Amino acid sequence: MPGLLGKKIGMTSVFSAEGRNLPCTVIEVGPCVVTQVKTSEKDGYKAIQLGFKEKKEKHTTKPEAGHFKKAGVAPQRYLAEFKNFENEYKLGDVITVDLLNETQFVDVVGTSKGKGFQGVVKRHGFSGVGEITHGQSDRQRKPGSIGACSYPAKVFKGTRMGGQMGNVRVTVQNLEVIKVLTEQNLLIVKGSVPGAKNSILLIEI
């Protein structure tokens, strides 16, 4: 689906026409530059690659530098590919947040905050095991029994246990677009989006 690259600025609140206080996220969207155009004849599918945020040439590898030189654009820090754009674009074209002016809802893709290794209470919402009696006064936040007895005598795959939490790709669908500030390249959507401040997001239409 078509979309743009952006950066999470932070959260704020906006009053609706009915006087309700809506929690919102502010996203800096674009401007994005077209760095590659893929066609059905050459690549087997149609898509465009967009770049976001320029970077210094000394921080660019030789293969990347050749790629950007072919497109006739400055080196870009972040790249992403999108399909199904209605308009035809060519190398070097700049796409701004204007693309979202008539859009009512968007999907936002980002990487969630990493929480490190967490137990079952925080990771899966377990309530903890029993009361502090019968010799288990130090195990309120443990998962309890995780398997059966002699049959099947194993722990099933997928059993919820402690482990790495966060730092995964998350998609939040159907976020309502509250306002598009064209001059500042800002998009305000209702609700929260994954990731910390200044993290990179994909905004899909």
GILIN-V469514 format. One line per field, one symbol per residue. phi: phi as a letter, one per 40 degrees, with the letter a starting at -180 (. if undefined). Layout:
phi->???
This chain:
phi->.caacabccibabbccccgccbcbbcbcbgcbbcbabbbcccbgababbbbagcbccccbcccccccccccgbcdbcbbabbbgccccbbdgcbbbcddcdbccbbbbbabcccbgcbcccccbgccgbfccbfgbcbbcbccgcbacccbcfabccgccacicbgfbcbbbcfccccabbcccfbbbbcgbbchccgccbbbbc
